[in-house]
Amino acid sequence: MARQRQVAPLCRKHGLQTFFRVVPAKEFLQQFASDRRHMKRPDGSWIKPPPPYPPIRSTTSSNNLDEYINMDAESGPGEVLGLTDFVKRFYKIDK
Protein backbone atom coordinates (compact mmCIF):
# COMPACT_ATOMS: atom_id res chain seq x y z
CA MET A 1 0.00 0.00 0.00
CA ALA A 2 2.91 2.35 0.69
CA ARG A 3 4.04 1.92 -2.91
CA GLN A 4 0.58 2.94 -4.13
CA ARG A 5 0.78 6.10 -2.05
CA GLN A 6 4.16 6.89 -3.64
CA VAL A 7 3.25 6.18 -7.27
CA ALA A 8 -0.33 7.41 -7.51
CA PRO A 9 0.33 11.11 -6.68
CA LEU A 10 3.15 11.29 -9.24
CA CYS A 11 0.93 9.79 -11.91
CA ARG A 12 -1.96 12.15 -11.15
CA LYS A 13 0.40 15.13 -11.14
CA HIS A 14 1.51 14.34 -14.69
CA GLY A 15 -1.91 13.20 -15.95
CA LEU A 16 -0.77 9.59 -16.20
CA GLN A 17 -2.42 6.38 -15.14
CA THR A 18 -0.66 3.27 -13.88
CA PHE A 19 -1.51 -0.04 -15.55
CA PHE A 20 -0.21 -3.59 -15.14
CA ARG A 21 -0.49 -6.46 -17.58
CA VAL A 22 -1.13 -9.52 -15.43
CA VAL A 23 -0.27 -12.81 -17.14
CA PRO A 24 -0.39 -16.26 -15.53
CA ALA A 25 3.18 -17.49 -15.00
CA LYS A 26 2.77 -20.66 -17.04
CA GLU A 27 1.36 -18.73 -20.01
CA PHE A 28 4.12 -16.11 -19.76
CA LEU A 29 6.89 -18.72 -19.66
CA GLN A 30 5.43 -20.57 -22.66
CA GLN A 31 4.68 -17.55 -24.85
CA PHE A 32 6.94 -14.58 -24.06
CA ALA A 33 9.72 -13.87 -26.56
CA SER A 34 12.22 -11.06 -27.04
CA ASP A 35 14.87 -10.86 -29.74
CA ARG A 36 16.47 -7.87 -27.94
CA ARG A 37 15.75 -5.31 -30.67
CA HIS A 38 14.73 -2.88 -27.93
CA MET A 39 18.35 -2.99 -26.72
CA LYS A 40 19.78 -1.66 -29.98
CA ARG A 41 20.28 1.79 -31.41
CA PRO A 42 18.79 2.65 -34.82
CA ASP A 43 22.15 1.86 -36.44
CA GLY A 44 22.05 -1.68 -34.97
CA SER A 45 24.76 -1.20 -32.34
CA TRP A 46 24.05 -2.26 -28.76
CA ILE A 47 22.99 0.37 -26.22
CA LYS A 48 24.51 -1.89 -23.55
CA PRO A 49 26.12 -5.29 -24.08
CA PRO A 50 23.47 -8.03 -24.29
CA PRO A 51 23.27 -10.75 -21.63
CA PRO A 52 25.46 -13.80 -22.28
CA TYR A 53 22.51 -16.16 -22.76
CA PRO A 54 20.52 -16.50 -26.01
CA PRO A 55 17.45 -14.36 -26.69
CA ILE A 56 14.18 -15.70 -25.25
CA ARG A 57 12.04 -17.41 -27.89
CA SER A 58 8.77 -19.29 -27.79
CA THR A 59 7.48 -21.95 -30.13
CA THR A 60 5.34 -19.34 -31.87
CA SER A 61 7.41 -16.14 -31.78
CA SER A 62 10.89 -14.67 -31.69
CA ASN A 63 9.65 -11.28 -30.46
CA ASN A 64 6.32 -10.36 -28.90
CA LEU A 65 7.57 -7.90 -26.26
CA ASP A 66 5.29 -5.14 -27.61
CA GLU A 67 2.23 -7.29 -26.84
CA TYR A 68 3.25 -7.29 -23.18
CA ILE A 69 4.08 -3.59 -23.05
CA ASN A 70 0.86 -2.51 -24.80
CA MET A 71 -1.75 -1.66 -22.17
CA ASP A 72 -4.74 -1.96 -24.50
CA ALA A 73 -7.10 -4.22 -22.54
CA GLU A 74 -8.62 -5.55 -25.78
CA SER A 75 -5.39 -7.12 -27.06
CA GLY A 76 -2.39 -9.01 -25.78
CA PRO A 77 -1.98 -11.79 -23.24
CA GLY A 78 -3.49 -11.87 -19.77
CA GLU A 79 -5.45 -8.89 -18.54
CA VAL A 80 -4.73 -5.22 -17.94
CA LEU A 81 -5.46 -3.81 -14.49
CA GLY A 82 -5.34 -0.25 -13.26
CA LEU A 83 -3.43 0.49 -10.07
CA THR A 84 -6.49 0.33 -7.79
CA ASP A 85 -7.68 -3.01 -9.20
CA PHE A 86 -4.14 -4.40 -9.08
CA VAL A 87 -3.75 -3.49 -5.41
CA LYS A 88 -7.21 -4.87 -4.57
CA ARG A 89 -6.34 -8.18 -6.19
CA PHE A 90 -2.78 -8.70 -4.97
CA TYR A 91 -2.27 -6.69 -1.79
CA LYS A 92 -3.02 -8.75 1.29
CA ILE A 93 -2.71 -7.58 4.86
CA ASP A 94 -1.24 -10.23 7.17
CA LYS A 95 -3.25 -10.42 10.37
KEZASE-180173 format. One record per atom (N, C-alpha, C, O): chain; y, x, z; residue in three letters. Coordinates in pm, 1 decimal, always signed. Atoms other than C-alpha are relative to their C-alpha. Example, Ala and Ser with C-alpha at 12.3 -4.5 7.8 and 13.67 -1.06 7.14 Angstrom:
2
A; -119.0; +89.0; +0.0; ala
A; -450.0; +1230.0; +780.0; ala
A; +120.0; +90.0; +0.0; ala
A; +118.1; +193.6; +66.5; ala
A; -119.0; -82.0; -6.0; ser
A; -106.0; +1367.0; +714.0; ser
A; +109.0; -77.0; +73.0; ser
A; +219.8; -26.1; +89.9; ser
***
This chain:
95
A; -117.9; +81.6; +0.0; met
A; +0.0; +0.0; +0.0; met
A; +125.4; +86.8; +0.0; met
A; +226.6; +50.3; -59.9; met
A; -115.9; -90.4; -2.1; ala
A; +234.8; +291.3; +68.8; ala
A; +34.3; +44.5; -141.2; ala
A; +151.8; +54.9; -176.3; ala
A; -24.2; -42.0; +138.4; arg
A; +192.5; +403.8; -291.3; arg
A; +72.8; -109.6; -77.1; arg
A; +162.4; -80.8; -156.4; arg
A; -66.9; +110.5; +67.4; gln
A; +294.1; +58.3; -413.0; gln
A; +147.1; -3.3; +38.9; gln
A; +232.8; -28.0; -46.0; gln
A; -139.2; +1.0; -44.3; arg
A; +610.3; +78.1; -204.6; arg
A; +78.1; +113.8; -63.6; arg
A; +199.2; +102.3; -82.6; arg
A; -67.6; -113.5; +62.4; gln
A; +688.6; +415.7; -364.1; gln
A; +23.0; -23.8; -149.2; gln
A; +130.8; +6.0; -200.7; gln
A; -5.1; +14.6; +145.3; val
A; +617.6; +324.8; -727.2; val
A; +82.5; -120.9; -42.8; val
A; +165.1; -110.5; -133.5; val
A; -62.5; +124.3; +44.2; ala
A; +741.4; -32.8; -750.7; ala
A; +152.5; +8.0; -7.1; ala
A; +208.6; -34.9; -108.0; ala
A; -146.1; -5.4; +12.0; pro
A; +1111.3; +33.4; -668.0; pro
A; +48.0; +86.1; -116.5; pro
A; +147.0; +52.3; -181.3; pro
A; -38.2; -85.5; +112.2; leu
A; +1129.3; +315.0; -923.9; leu
A; -16.8; -73.2; -131.6; leu
A; +67.8; -62.6; -220.4; leu
A; +24.2; +74.8; +123.1; cys
A; +979.4; +92.7; -1191.5; cys
A; +104.3; -108.2; -19.0; cys
A; +157.6; -124.6; -128.8; cys
A; -100.8; +106.0; +10.7; arg
A; +1214.5; -195.9; -1115.0; arg
A; +136.8; +57.9; -34.5; arg
A; +211.0; +0.4; -114.1; arg
A; -129.3; -64.0; +24.3; lys
A; +1513.2; +39.6; -1114.0; lys
A; +19.3; +31.1; -148.0; lys
A; +130.1; +18.6; -200.3; lys
A; -8.2; -40.0; +139.8; his
A; +1434.0; +151.0; -1469.0; his
A; -46.6; -110.6; -94.9; his
A; -60.6; -87.3; -215.0; his
A; +42.9; +111.5; +84.3; gly
A; +1320.5; -190.9; -1595.0; gly
A; -140.8; +15.9; -52.7; gly
A; -174.0; -38.6; -158.0; gly
A; +137.6; -24.4; +43.4; leu
A; +959.2; -77.2; -1620.2; leu
A; -96.6; -81.6; +84.1; leu
A; -63.9; -125.7; +194.3; leu
A; +107.2; +64.2; -74.8; gln
A; +637.7; -241.7; -1514.4; gln
A; -117.7; +96.1; +3.7; gln
A; -138.4; +174.1; -89.3; gln
A; +116.5; -86.1; -15.2; thr
A; +327.2; -65.6; -1388.3; thr
A; -125.2; -78.9; -37.2; thr
A; -148.1; -188.2; +14.5; thr
A; +125.6; +62.0; +40.6; phe
A; -3.9; -150.8; -1555.4; phe
A; -113.4; +100.5; +12.0; phe
A; -92.5; +221.4; +3.2; phe
A; +121.6; -81.7; -9.8; phe
A; -359.0; -20.7; -1513.5; phe
A; -105.2; -62.2; -90.2; phe
A; -124.9; -183.7; -88.4; phe
A; +114.8; +48.3; +76.1; arg
A; -646.0; -49.3; -1757.7; arg
A; -122.7; +28.8; +85.0; arg
A; -154.5; +144.6; +112.2; arg
A; +115.9; -11.1; -88.5; val
A; -952.1; -112.8; -1543.2; val
A; -125.3; -19.3; -83.9; val
A; -146.8; -125.3; -142.7; val
A; +120.8; +0.0; +82.4; val
A; -1280.7; -27.3; -1714.1; val
A; -118.9; +32.7; +89.6; val
A; -113.5; +129.9; +165.0; val
A; +119.3; -34.3; -78.1; pro
A; -1626.0; -39.0; -1552.7; pro
A; -46.0; +142.3; -33.5; pro
A; -43.9; +183.6; -149.4; pro
A; +35.6; -141.6; +16.1; ala
A; -1748.6; +318.0; -1500.3; ala
A; -106.1; +21.5; -107.1; ala
A; -92.9; +111.5; -190.0; ala
A; +108.5; -17.7; +97.6; lys
A; -2066.5; +276.8; -1704.4; lys
A; +52.5; -15.4; -142.6; lys
A; +19.4; +63.9; -230.7; lys
A; -59.3; +22.5; +132.6; glu
A; -1872.8; +136.1; -2001.4; glu
A; +89.3; +117.5; -39.8; glu
A; +82.7; +165.7; -152.9; glu
A; -89.1; -112.6; +27.8; phe
A; -1611.0; +411.9; -1975.6; phe
A; -80.1; +124.1; -39.7; phe
A; -49.2; +189.0; -139.6; phe
A; +79.6; -120.7; +27.8; leu
A; -1871.9; +688.9; -1965.7; leu
A; -75.6; -9.1; -131.8; leu
A; -99.9; +93.3; -195.6; leu
A; +72.0; +17.0; +126.4; gln
A; -2057.0; +543.0; -2265.7; gln
A; +93.2; -2.3; -121.1; gln
A; +52.9; +37.9; -230.3; gln
A; -84.2; +25.9; +116.3; gln
A; -1754.8; +468.2; -2485.4; gln
A; +121.1; +90.9; -16.7; gln
A; +167.3; +109.9; -129.2; gln
A; -122.8; -78.9; +10.7; phe
A; -1458.4; +694.2; -2405.9; phe
A; -21.5; +125.6; -84.0; phe
A; -124.9; +191.5; -73.8; phe
A; +6.1; -120.4; +83.1; ala
A; -1386.5; +972.3; -2656.4; ala
A; +141.1; +54.5; -21.6; ala
A; +236.5; -21.4; -38.3; ala
A; -128.6; -64.2; +26.9; ser
A; -1105.6; +1222.5; -2704.3; ser
A; -23.4; +131.1; -73.6; ser
A; -92.5; +220.2; -24.2; ser
A; +15.0; -122.7; +78.0; asp
A; -1085.7; +1486.7; -2974.2; asp
A; +110.5; +102.0; +30.0; asp
A; +120.7; +205.2; -36.3; asp
A; -105.7; -89.0; -49.5; arg
A; -787.4; +1647.2; -2794.2; arg
A; +122.8; +7.8; -90.0; arg
A; +205.9; +96.5; -70.2; arg
A; -118.5; -7.4; +87.0; arg
A; -531.3; +1575.0; -3067.5; arg
A; +129.7; -15.9; +78.1; arg
A; +234.2; +33.3; +35.8; arg
A; -120.0; +17.3; -82.7; his
A; -288.0; +1472.9; -2792.6; his
A; +42.7; +130.2; +67.1; his
A; +150.6; +137.3; +126.1; his
A; -29.4; -129.7; -61.7; met
A; -299.3; +1834.9; -2672.4; met
A; +57.3; +100.1; -100.4; met
A; +76.4; +217.3; -68.1; met
A; -49.1; -90.1; +104.9; lys
A; -166.0; +1978.4; -2998.5; lys
A; +141.9; -35.1; -41.3; lys
A; +185.5; -149.9; -33.1; lys
A; -133.4; +17.4; +57.7; arg
A; +178.8; +2027.8; -3141.5; arg
A; -14.6; -52.4; -143.1; arg
A; -123.9; -48.2; -199.6; arg
A; +7.7; +47.7; +138.8; pro
A; +265.2; +1878.7; -3481.8; pro
A; -52.6; +104.1; -98.6; pro
A; -113.5; +68.5; -199.5; pro
A; +49.1; -103.7; +91.6; asp
A; +186.5; +2215.2; -3643.7; asp
A; -147.6; +33.9; +22.6; asp
A; -202.8; +119.3; -46.8; asp
A; +142.6; -22.5; -26.5; gly
A; -168.3; +2204.6; -3497.2; gly
A; -29.3; +102.4; +107.7; gly
A; -144.8; +117.2; +147.8; gly
A; +23.3; -98.0; -107.3; ser
A; -120.2; +2475.9; -3234.1; ser
A; -13.4; -73.9; +133.9; ser
A; +37.0; -185.0; +150.7; ser
A; +24.5; +60.9; -131.4; trp
A; -225.9; +2404.6; -2876.1; trp
A; +125.3; +5.8; +86.4; trp
A; +194.7; +107.5; +89.2; trp
A; -108.6; +2.3; -97.5; ile
A; +36.7; +2299.4; -2622.2; ile
A; -40.2; +85.8; +119.1; ile
A; +39.2; +165.8; +168.6; ile
A; +64.6; -82.5; -103.8; lys
A; -189.4; +2451.1; -2354.6; lys
A; -141.0; +26.8; -50.7; lys
A; -193.7; -52.3; -128.9; lys
A; +137.2; -25.8; +45.3; pro
A; -529.5; +2612.2; -2408.4; pro
A; -92.8; -115.9; +38.1; pro
A; -82.8; -169.2; +148.6; pro
A; +91.8; +110.4; -31.2; pro
A; -803.2; +2347.1; -2428.7; pro
A; -103.4; +42.5; +104.2; pro
A; -126.8; +161.8; +123.1; pro
A; +107.5; -33.3; -94.4; pro
A; -1075.4; +2326.6; -2163.0; pro
A; -114.6; +69.8; -73.5; pro
A; -127.5; +56.0; -195.2; pro
A; +107.3; -75.4; +64.1; pro
A; -1379.9; +2546.0; -2228.2; pro
A; -117.4; -85.7; -48.6; pro
A; -201.3; -37.2; -124.5; pro
A; +111.6; +86.0; +41.1; tyr
A; -1615.7; +2251.1; -2276.3; tyr
A; +38.0; -77.4; -127.0; tyr
A; +156.2; -90.6; -158.8; tyr
A; -27.3; +70.6; +126.0; pro
A; -1650.4; +2052.5; -2601.4; pro
A; +77.4; -129.6; +23.1; pro
A; +74.0; -184.8; +133.1; pro
A; -67.4; +129.6; -11.8; pro
A; -1436.3; +1744.6; -2668.9; pro
A; -100.0; -110.3; +36.4; pro
A; -218.7; -101.0; +5.2; pro
A; +84.1; +112.5; -41.1; ile
A; -1570.2; +1418.3; -2525.4; ile
A; -17.2; -93.1; -118.6; ile
A; +81.0; -136.5; -178.8; ile
A; +29.2; +90.3; +111.1; arg
A; -1740.9; +1204.1; -2788.7; arg
A; -97.1; -107.4; +48.1; arg
A; -174.6; -86.6; +141.5; arg
A; +97.4; +105.0; -28.1; ser
A; -1929.1; +876.8; -2778.6; ser
A; -85.1; -17.8; -125.3; ser
A; -62.6; +48.3; -226.7; ser
A; +84.6; +23.2; +117.6; thr
A; -2194.8; +747.7; -3013.4; thr
A; +75.2; -74.3; -110.0; thr
A; +31.2; -76.7; -225.0; thr
A; -72.8; +78.6; +98.9; thr
A; -1933.6; +534.1; -3187.1; thr
A; +137.3; +55.4; -36.6; thr
A; +201.3; +4.6; -128.7; thr
A; -135.6; -47.9; +25.1; ser
A; -1614.0; +741.4; -3178.1; ser
A; +17.2; +145.9; +38.9; ser
A; -50.0; +196.6; +128.8; ser
A; -38.2; -135.5; -39.8; ser
A; -1466.6; +1089.3; -3169.4; ser
A; +136.1; -0.8; +69.0; ser
A; +174.9; +97.3; +132.6; ser
A; -129.7; +11.0; -67.0; asn
A; -1127.7; +964.9; -3046.5; asn
A; +40.5; -146.2; +11.1; asn
A; +69.3; -211.4; -89.3; asn
A; -49.4; +135.6; -24.3; asn
A; -1035.7; +632.5; -2889.6; asn
A; +95.3; -2.0; +120.2; asn
A; +114.0; -106.0; +183.3; asn
A; -92.2; -13.5; -113.1; leu
A; -789.6; +756.6; -2625.8; leu
A; +111.1; -104.3; -5.0; leu
A; +147.4; -160.6; +98.3; leu
A; -109.9; +96.5; +12.1; asp
A; -514.5; +529.4; -2760.8; asp
A; -40.3; -139.8; +46.4; asp
A; +43.7; -214.4; +96.7; asp
A; +46.9; +130.6; -46.1; glu
A; -728.7; +222.5; -2684.4; glu
A; +7.7; -10.6; +152.2; glu
A; +26.8; -119.5; +206.2; glu
A; -6.3; -1.4; -146.3; tyr
A; -729.5; +325.5; -2317.6; tyr
A; +144.2; +8.1; +50.2; tyr
A; +175.4; -42.3; +158.1; tyr
A; -140.2; -12.7; -39.0; ile
A; -358.6; +408.5; -2305.1; ile
A; +76.4; -128.7; -29.2; ile
A; +167.6; -164.6; +45.4; ile
A; -66.7; +123.9; +39.0; asn
A; -251.5; +86.5; -2480.3; asn
A; -18.0; -104.0; +110.2; asn
A; -130.3; -130.6; +152.9; asn
A; +5.8; +98.6; -107.0; met
A; -165.8; -174.6; -2217.3; met
A; +9.7; -143.3; -49.7; met
A; +45.4; -233.5; +26.0; met
A; +7.5; +135.5; +55.2; asp
A; -195.6; -474.3; -2449.8; asp
A; -127.6; -64.2; +54.2; asp
A; -238.0; -17.5; +26.1; asp
A; +114.8; +64.8; -64.0; ala
A; -422.5; -709.6; -2254.5; ala
A; -95.2; -64.4; -100.1; ala
A; -209.8; -93.9; -66.2; ala
A; +82.8; +65.9; +101.3; glu
A; -554.6; -862.0; -2578.4; glu
A; -90.5; +96.6; -76.2; glu
A; -175.0; +53.0; -154.4; glu
A; +83.7; -96.3; +72.6; ser
A; -712.3; -539.1; -2705.6; ser
A; -42.0; +112.5; +93.2; ser
A; +15.3; +131.6; +200.4; ser
A; +46.6; -114.2; -76.9; gly
A; -901.3; -239.1; -2578.3; gly
A; -107.7; -37.5; +100.2; gly
A; -135.4; -155.3; +122.5; gly
A; +109.6; +22.2; -94.3; pro
A; -1178.7; -197.5; -2324.1; pro
A; +49.9; -49.4; +136.1; pro
A; +166.7; -32.3; +171.0; pro
A; -32.1; +41.4; -135.8; gly
A; -1186.8; -349.1; -1977.4; gly
A; +109.3; -105.0; +3.0; gly
A; +122.6; -186.2; -88.6; gly
A; -110.2; +94.2; -13.3; glu
A; -888.8; -545.2; -1853.6; glu
A; +124.2; +71.3; +50.1; glu
A; +115.4; +175.0; +115.8; glu
A; -127.9; -57.3; -40.6; val
A; -521.9; -472.9; -1794.2; val
A; +52.7; -81.1; +118.8; val
A; +61.4; -203.8; +113.6; val
A; -53.1; +64.1; -120.0; leu
A; -381.4; -546.1; -1448.7; leu
A; +138.4; +54.8; +29.4; leu
A; +163.3; +174.3; +13.5; leu
A; -128.7; -43.8; -50.5; gly
A; -24.9; -534.4; -1326.0; gly
A; -19.7; +60.3; +138.6; gly
A; -127.4; +49.3; +197.1; gly
A; +9.9; -68.0; -129.2; leu
A; +48.9; -343.1; -1006.8; leu
A; -42.3; -94.5; +111.5; leu
A; -130.1; -60.0; +190.6; leu
A; +33.0; +94.1; -107.9; thr
A; +33.0; -648.7; -779.2; thr
A; -145.9; -42.5; -7.2; thr
A; -215.1; -42.3; +94.6; thr
A; +140.1; +40.3; +14.3; asp
A; -301.3; -768.0; -919.9; asp
A; -95.0; +116.0; +27.2; asp
A; -202.0; +96.7; +84.9; asp
A; +82.4; -118.1; -25.5; phe
A; -440.2; -414.0; -908.4; phe
A; -15.0; +23.0; +150.4; phe
A; -125.6; +45.2; +199.7; phe
A; +4.3; -21.0; -145.6; val
A; -348.6; -375.3; -540.8; val
A; -81.1; -110.0; +66.8; val
A; -161.1; -81.7; +156.0; val
A; +76.4; +110.7; -58.5; lys
A; -487.1; -721.3; -457.0; lys
A; -150.4; +19.4; -19.2; lys
A; -229.6; -12.6; +69.4; lys
A; +142.7; -16.3; +28.5; arg
A; -818.1; -633.8; -619.2; arg
A; -61.5; +120.6; +71.0; arg
A; -174.1; +112.2; +120.1; arg
A; +62.6; -123.5; -45.5; phe
A; -870.0; -278.3; -496.7; phe
A; +43.8; +49.6; +136.7; phe
A; -24.9; +132.9; +195.7; phe
A; -47.0; -48.5; -129.7; tyr
A; -668.9; -227.5; -178.8; tyr
A; -66.7; -79.0; +110.6; tyr
A; -53.4; -201.2; +117.4; tyr
A; +69.1; +63.6; -112.5; lys
A; -875.2; -301.5; +129.5; lys
A; +47.0; +64.4; +129.7; lys
A; +53.9; +186.7; +141.1; lys
A; -38.5; -49.4; -131.2; ile
A; -758.1; -271.0; +486.3; ile
A; -125.8; +9.4; +85.8; ile
A; -197.6; -89.2; +102.4; ile
A; +112.9; -19.4; -91.1; asp
A; -1023.1; -124.3; +717.2; asp
A; +37.3; -56.6; +136.0; asp
A; +141.6; -22.9; +192.1; asp
A; -28.5; +59.0; -131.8; lys
A; -1041.7; -324.5; +1036.6; lys
A; -85.2; +61.5; +106.8; lys
A; -74.6; +24.0; +223.6; lys
***
